[in-house]
Amino acid sequence: MLFVKDLMSLVIAPIFVGLVLEMISRVLDEEDDSRK
């Protein structure tokens, strides 16, 4: 069971990080657009 948990964390962690980076980049893009 521990192996499955580690496997899920290995799969979910990169996806979660990718989503967070995508959100941050979108927010920064919106701020840049509002400045122009």
N, C-alpha and C positions, 0 to 999 in steps of 0.2 A: 504493500500500500504506500510505503514511503517513496518507493521508486516512482509510482504514478504521480505522486505529489511533486516530486522533483522534476519529472518530465513536464508536467503542466506548467510549473513555474518557468522552466526553460522556454516553453513555447509562448506563454502569456507575457512574460517580461518584455521581450523585444517588441511585441505587438503594442503593449501598453505604452512603452517609451516612444514608439513611432507615432501613436495617436497624440500623445502629449506634445511632441515636437511639431506635428502638423497643426495642432491647435495654436501653439505659440506663434508659428510662422504666419498663420492666418490673421491672428490678432495684430501682429506687427505690420502686416500688409495693410490692414484696415486703418491703423494709426497713420501710416505713411500716406494713404489716400486722403484722409481727413486733413492732413497738413497742407496738401497741395491746393 
